[in-house]
Structures are given as C-alpha cells and as structure tokens.
Amino acid sequence: MIHQNRINKLLSQLDDNALIIISTNPEQFRNGDVSFPFRPHSDFFYLTNFQEPEAVVVISNHQCSMFLRDKDPAREIWDGARLGVADAPDTLKLDQAFDINQLETQLTHLIANDSVIYFDAKPCELDAKISTLLSDYNVNSLQAPLHEMRLIKDQSEIDTMQRAADISISAHEQAMKSVSPGMFEYELQSVFDAGFVKNRAQHAYTPIVAGGKNACILHYIDNNQPLRDGDLVLIDAGCELNCYASDITRTFPVNGKFTKAQKAIYQVVLDAQLAAIECIKPGVSVHQPHKIATQIIQQGLESLGLLSPGEPLTKFYMHGTGHWLGMDVHDVGQYQHNKQHRAFEKGMIITVEPGIYIRKDDKINSIYHDIGIRIEDDVLVTDTSHQVLTGNLVKTINEIETLMS
C-alpha cells in the first residue's frame, strides 16, 4: 500500500493546493524484444510501494489517484499477473485508479483551477506525454522537499539497509575465503552473483573486481583478468534489497598475505577511514570525514616518501571520501546549504571510503607500483553518534589474513 505518512509529510511542506505528479521508470530494452529486469523509480516507489511499470501517481490534499496498466489475461500469460485498475484502490489504499491508457483524457480533470503543480520529467516517453499535457500550466520541481525527506531514513528503511549490508558482508567474506592465484576476476564476481540471488537481492551497481593494476582504475568493471600471486584485489560490491542499497569495498591479497609495501599503504588507508568514521555524529560538518581522511593520507604518504611536503594529494587520492546511501547507491540529498557544508543529522546514511591508488611511475619505488586500495563502509548517523552498518566485515590486516588462512 502507499506510504500515507510520507505523502502527508510531503504535502505539509507544499502549498495547500499542491498537485504532485510522479511517474515510475519505463521498462528498458536490452536488445530486440528482451528487457532488463524492471526497477521502479526511487521517488515513485518511496511514496507508493508499487513495483509495476507504466504507472503515474497523482497526489493532492484531497485525494490520491493512480494510472496503471489494467488486467490483460493474454499478456499476463507471458509476463505475469498485474494488479489491475479494479483492485488497485483497495490494495494500495488509493482514492481512485485509472487505466494508464486514459492518462491523456483523465489527467487534466484532476487539475483544479488553483492547483500548484509539482512534476519532474525524466527522459522517457511517458514523461514526455505528461509534459505535453502540462504545457499550459506553471510546473514546479518536487526534488528539493522530496529528496530531503529521502535523505533522512526512518526505522523501516534502516532495518532494510541493515539486512542489505548483512547480505553483502557475507558475500565479501566468502570472496576472501574463495580467492586464489590464477582465478579470473569474473570468477570472484560470481560469489556475489550467487550470494545476492540466494537472498532475493541483486547488485545495487555494477561490481568492481579489480586485481593488481586494475584497482587503480576507479570505476573498473571489465572484471575479466586473471588474479596474480602477490597482487591485491579490490572488490567494490553491494546488494540492493527491496530497492535499498548497500555499498562495501574491501581490498585484500590474492594469496592471503600482504607484502610489506602493501601493509604500509593499507594501514594508511585504514587509519584514515577509522578516523573519518569516528568523527561522524549529529552537528558535525558532512565535509569533516573527507578533511580528516585527506590529512591522514597526506601525512602517511609523506612519511613513506611517496609525497613531498605540500605536494598535491590528488596524484594518489582523487575522489571524495563518501556519499549519501539509500534507495540509490549515490543517493539524493544536498551536501551544502547556502554554499556551506551542512551538518550531519540523525537518520542520514553515508559511505566512508578513502583510498590510495599508485600507478607505475619511474619516480616511485617499484615496490609500490600497481597498489590500489580502498576501504568502504556504510555509516548511519544516530541520536548522539553513529553506527557502522557494515561493521561486522573484517578489515584490519590481521583480521583479513586470519580469515583468509
């Protein structure tokens, strides 16, 4: 059924005569007549809890209506059951429902003369049709209030994200136990494929399984190279459960034992990550974890002779230290208010993922060549501090080597 409490909270932030229109994602075709697995649009699902394509919800202070596909016995033989127009009001707790094919004739009837319309068009045929129907109206964006709501998770969302984190933790542990020199990256990825599917989850994003020098490519997704004895492998993989994501990265030795150089770089990243996590609590600037992590990594690389004092860190660490996490892996919500970094609030969930990436360079001691390390966890802001949702996954050098042995 629809999330009436969320709808009421959203409406309370808008004009009394607000009219909200949100569509879900279209089906995406992979090739020919083969589609990708359907996934509803996050804003639409957040308010409606409805997971069929070709649907539009129209919400005002007076009523909640939905346009959706009607029952079609011939198509349902091929594609599965549909909720249908007749059952939608009772099942979803709507005021009324219409066939999606009636959108053009019925939508304008739902708009009162004084309606303040909120609609954000996506690049798809359905939204183009809605935009055409609204061409004579002044249309406002709903993103600011709705995305701020999504940024603060309620307990049911936190519980789902904890379950997603637990599924991903189990897969990462199994990967550490399964890896061996000579395996291909895609073989290690299959551990996550199986672990997620058996828990009725799927990948929240294309997984990164990067051995050796591939770990220095931030968004490496080819996952098709052999894993070599003596190299590290970086795995950035997390599942999505009921439309909520987890996001974990661990880096570990293919043969189960870190080299001295690998240990040195790994410990710098780990120290930075632990300190960045430790600062998270309500009232602290959301920029503070990145500030702390970069300071520690700068000092660590200078002490190892890999950076000269004052030399830019971006040579080895070129990305942010975290991002919001929720229904989208890079979730919605602003990081700044009035050009100032905002403060953490209870219910926010953020990743903390510092890294160091050292490519071959004649100016660098070869023992450090092709070392790419990132460590990432999912952190919930609590009443007075924080909770690491992925905290049960090993990440110290001793913990990893012990598990792999």
C-alpha positions in Angstrom: 0.0 0.0 0.0 1.0 3.6 -0.4 3.1 5.3 2.3 0.5 7.7 3.5 2.6 9.1 6.3 5.3 10.1 3.8 2.7 11.6 1.5 1.3 13.6 4.4 4.7 14.9 5.4 5.5 15.9 1.8 2.2 17.7 1.4 2.7 19.6 4.6 5.8 21.2 3.1 3.9 22.4 -0.1 1.1 24.8 -1.0 -2.3 23.8 0.3 -3.4 23.4 -3.3 -0.4 21.4 -4.4 -0.8 18.7 -7.0 2.0 16.1 -7.2 2.6 14.0 -10.3 5.2 11.3 -10.3 5.7 8.5 -12.8 7.8 5.3 -12.4 10.6 4.1 -14.7 9.8 2.6 -18.1 10.8 -0.8 -19.0 14.3 -0.7 -20.6 15.0 -2.9 -23.6 18.4 -4.7 -23.7 18.2 -5.8 -27.3 15.4 -6.9 -29.6 12.4 -7.7 -27.5 14.5 -8.6 -24.4 14.1 -6.2 -21.5 16.3 -5.6 -18.5 14.8 -6.6 -15.1 12.4 -3.8 -14.1 13.2 -1.5 -11.3 10.8 1.3 -10.2 11.8 4.9 -10.0 13.0 5.6 -6.5 10.8 8.7 -5.9 7.8 6.9 -7.1 8.4 3.7 -5.1 9.3 5.8 -2.0 5.7 7.1 -1.9 3.7 4.3 -3.4 5.4 1.0 -2.7 4.2 -0.1 -6.2 6.6 -2.1 -8.4 4.9 -2.3 -11.8 6.0 -0.3 -14.9 3.8 2.2 -16.8 2.3 3.9 -13.7 1.7 7.5 -12.6 0.6 8.7 -9.2 -1.3 12.0 -8.8 -1.5 13.3 -5.2 -3.2 16.3 -3.6 -4.5 17.2 -0.2 -7.9 15.8 -1.3 -7.1 12.5 -3.0 -4.5 10.0 -4.2 -5.1 8.6 -7.7 -3.0 6.3 -9.8 -2.8 5.5 -13.5 -1.6 1.9 -14.1 -1.9 -1.0 -16.5 -5.2 -2.8 -16.4 -5.6 -6.6 -16.3 -4.7 -8.3 -19.6 -5.1 -12.1 -19.5 -3.3 -12.6 -22.8 -0.2 -10.6 -21.7 -0.3 -12.0 -18.2 0.3 -15.5 -19.6 3.6 -14.2 -20.9 4.7 -11.5 -18.3 2.9 -12.4 -15.1 0.0 -11.0 -13.1 -0.9 -7.3 -13.0 -2.6 -5.6 -10.1 -5.2 -4.0 -12.4 -7.4 -1.0 -12.1 -10.3 -2.6 -10.2 -8.1 -3.9 -7.3 -5.7 -1.0 -7.1 -7.7 1.3 -4.7 -8.2 -1.4 -2.0 -4.8 -2.9 -2.4 -2.8 0.3 -2.5 -5.3 2.4 -0.4 -5.9 4.8 -3.2 -9.0 7.0 -3.7 -9.3 6.0 -7.3 -7.4 4.3 -10.1 -7.5 4.7 -13.9 -6.1 2.7 -16.9 -2.8 4.2 -18.0 -4.3 4.5 -21.4 -6.7 7.1 -20.0 -3.9 9.4 -18.9 -4.5 11.9 -21.7 -8.2 12.2 -21.1 -8.3 12.0 -17.3 -5.2 13.8 -16.0 -6.4 17.3 -16.8 -9.7 16.5 -14.9 -7.6 16.0 -11.7 -6.1 19.5 -12.0 -8.1 22.2 -10.3 -8.0 25.8 -11.5 -5.9 26.8 -8.5 -3.6 23.7 -8.5 0.1 24.3 -7.9 1.6 21.5 -10.0 4.8 19.6 -9.0 6.3 17.4 -11.6 9.9 16.4 -12.6 10.2 14.9 -16.1 12.5 12.0 -16.8 13.8 11.4 -20.3 11.2 8.8 -21.3 8.1 8.6 -23.5 5.6 8.6 -20.6 7.0 11.8 -19.0 7.2 13.5 -22.4 3.4 12.8 -22.7 2.8 14.3 -19.3 4.9 17.3 -20.1 2.8 17.9 -23.2 -0.4 17.7 -21.1 1.0 20.2 -18.7 2.4 22.6 -21.3 -0.2 25.3 -20.4 0.5 25.1 -16.7 3.2 26.5 -14.5 5.1 23.4 -13.3 7.4 23.3 -10.2 10.1 20.8 -9.2 9.4 18.5 -6.3 13.0 17.3 -5.9 14.1 19.6 -3.1 11.5 18.7 -0.5 11.1 15.0 -1.6 14.9 14.3 -1.7 15.4 15.9 1.7 12.8 13.5 3.1 14.6 10.6 1.4 17.9 11.7 2.9 16.6 11.0 6.5 15.8 7.3 6.9 13.1 6.0 9.1 13.4 2.8 11.1 11.9 0.5 8.4 14.4 1.9 5.9 17.3 1.4 8.3 16.2 -2.2 9.0 16.1 -2.9 5.3 19.5 -1.4 4.7 21.0 -3.3 7.6 19.7 -6.6 6.0 21.2 -5.5 2.7 24.5 -4.8 4.4 24.5 -8.2 6.1 23.9 -10.0 2.8 26.8 -8.1 1.3 29.1 -8.8 4.3 28.5 -12.5 3.8 29.4 -12.3 0.1 32.6 -10.3 0.8 33.7 -12.9 3.5 33.0 -15.7 1.0 35.1 -13.9 -1.6 38.0 -13.6 0.7 37.8 -17.3 1.5 37.4 -18.3 -2.1 40.1 -16.3 -3.9 43.3 -18.0 -5.1 46.0 -17.0 -7.6 45.0 -17.9 -11.2 41.3 -17.2 -10.7 39.8 -14.7 -13.0 38.1 -11.6 -11.7 34.7 -12.7 -13.0 35.0 -16.0 -11.1 35.3 -14.0 -7.9 32.4 -11.8 -9.0 30.3 -14.9 -9.3 30.5 -15.3 -5.5 28.5 -12.1 -5.2 26.1 -13.0 -8.0 25.2 -16.2 -6.2 25.2 -14.7 -2.7 22.8 -11.9 -3.7 20.4 -14.0 -5.7 20.0 -16.6 -3.0 18.9 -13.8 -0.6 16.4 -12.4 -3.1 18.7 -9.4 -3.7 20.5 -8.0 -6.7 23.6 -5.9 -7.4 23.0 -2.3 -6.4 25.5 -1.3 -9.0 27.9 -2.9 -11.4 30.5 -4.6 -9.2 34.2 -3.8 -9.4 36.5 -6.8 -9.0 39.9 -5.3 -9.8 43.2 -7.2 -9.4 46.6 -5.6 -9.3 46.9 -2.5 -11.5 43.2 -2.7 -12.4 42.5 -1.4 -8.8 44.0 1.9 -9.8 41.1 2.4 -12.3 38.4 3.9 -10.1 35.4 2.5 -12.0 36.9 -0.6 -13.4 34.1 -3.1 -14.4 35.6 -5.3 -17.1 36.3 -7.9 -14.4 37.9 -10.2 -17.0 41.6 -10.5 -16.0 43.4 -13.3 -14.0 44.3 -12.6 -10.4 48.1 -12.9 -9.8 50.0 -14.2 -6.9 51.4 -11.3 -4.9 48.8 -8.8 -6.1 45.9 -7.2 -4.2 42.3 -7.4 -5.4 39.9 -4.6 -4.7 36.2 -5.5 -4.6 33.6 -2.8 -4.5 30.2 -4.6 -4.4 26.9 -4.3 -2.6 23.4 -5.6 -3.0 20.1 -3.9 -3.3 17.3 -5.3 -1.2 13.7 -4.1 -1.7 15.1 -1.1 -3.6 17.6 -0.1 -0.8 21.3 -0.3 -1.5 24.4 -1.3 0.4 27.9 -0.3 -0.7 31.1 -2.0 0.5 34.7 -2.1 -0.6 37.4 -4.3 0.7 41.0 -4.8 -0.6 42.9 -8.0 0.2 45.9 -10.1 -1.0 45.1 -12.7 -3.7 47.4 -15.2 -1.9 46.2 -14.3 1.6 49.3 -12.4 2.8 50.0 -8.7 2.4 53.6 -7.7 1.4 55.4 -5.2 3.5 54.7 -2.4 1.0 51.0 -3.4 0.7 50.7 -3.4 4.5 52.2 0.1 4.7 49.7 1.6 2.2 46.8 -0.4 3.5 47.4 0.8 7.1 47.4 4.5 6.0 44.0 4.0 4.3 42.6 2.1 7.3 43.8 4.8 9.7 42.2 7.4 7.6 38.9 5.5 7.3 38.7 4.8 11.0 39.3 8.4 12.0 36.9 9.7 9.4 34.1 7.4 10.7 34.9 8.3 14.3 34.1 12.0 13.7 30.5 11.3 12.4 27.7 12.5 14.7 24.9 15.0 14.6 26.1 18.6 14.2 29.4 17.8 12.6 30.0 19.1 9.1 29.5 16.4 6.4 32.8 17.6 5.0 34.7 16.7 8.1 35.3 13.0 7.3 36.9 13.9 4.0 39.0 16.6 5.7 40.3 14.2 8.3 40.9 11.4 5.8 42.9 13.6 3.4 45.0 14.9 6.2 46.0 11.4 7.4 46.6 10.1 3.9 48.8 13.2 3.1 50.9 12.6 6.2 51.1 8.9 5.7 52.3 9.2 2.1 54.8 11.9 3.1 56.2 9.7 5.8 56.7 6.9 3.3 58.4 9.2 0.9 55.8 8.9 -1.8 54.8 12.6 -1.5 56.9 15.6 -0.8 55.7 18.0 1.9 52.9 20.1 0.4 52.7 18.1 -2.9 49.1 17.7 -4.0 47.4 14.5 -2.7 45.3 14.2 -5.8 48.1 12.3 -7.5 47.2 9.3 -5.3 43.7 10.1 -3.9 41.4 11.9 -6.3 37.9 11.2 -5.2 35.6 12.2 -2.3 35.5 10.2 1.0 31.8 9.4 0.9 28.3 9.8 -0.5 24.7 9.5 0.7 23.3 6.0 0.5 19.7 4.9 0.3 17.4 3.9 -2.5 20.0 5.0 -4.9 23.6 4.0 -4.3 24.6 7.6 -4.8 21.5 8.8 -3.0 19.7 12.1 -3.2 20.0 15.0 -0.8 22.1 18.1 -0.7 25.6 18.2 0.8 25.5 22.0 1.2 23.1 24.7 2.3 23.6 28.2 1.1 27.1 27.2 -0.3 28.1 25.9 3.2 28.6 22.3 4.1 25.6 21.1 6.0 25.8 19.2 9.3 25.0 15.5 9.9 21.5 14.7 11.2 20.1 11.6 12.8 18.9 9.2 10.1 21.4 10.1 7.4 23.4 7.2 6.0 26.8 7.9 4.3 29.6 5.8 3.0 33.2 6.4 4.2 35.6 5.2 1.5 39.1 6.7 1.4 41.7 5.2 -0.9 45.2 5.3 -2.3 46.0 4.4 -6.0 49.6 4.2 -7.0 50.3 3.6 -10.7 53.7 2.8 -12.2 55.9 5.8 -12.1 59.7 5.9 -12.5 59.8 8.4 -9.7 58.2 5.9 -7.2 59.9 2.9 -5.7 58.7 -0.1 -7.7 57.6 -2.0 -4.6 54.6 0.4 -4.5 53.7 0.1 -8.2 50.1 -1.0 -9.0 48.8 -0.9 -5.5 45.2 0.3 -5.4 43.5 0.2 -2.0 40.0 1.4 -1.0 38.1 0.6 2.2 34.4 1.4 2.4 31.7 1.1 5.0 28.1 2.3 5.4 27.6 4.6 8.4 24.3 5.6 10.0 24.0 8.8 12.0 22.3 8.1 15.3 21.0 10.3 18.1 24.4 11.2 19.5 26.9 9.3 17.4 27.0 6.8 14.6 26.5 3.1 13.8 28.6 1.3 11.1 26.0 -0.9 9.3 28.8 -2.9 7.7 31.0 -3.0 10.8 30.9 -6.8 11.1 33.0 -7.3 8.0 36.8 -7.7 8.7 39.1 -5.0 7.6 42.3 -4.9 9.7 45.3 -6.6 8.2 45.3 -9.3 10.9 41.6 -9.9 10.6 41.8 -10.3 6.8 44.9 -12.6 6.9 43.3 -14.7 9.6 40.0 -15.1 7.7 41.8 -16.0 4.5 44.0 -18.6 6.2 
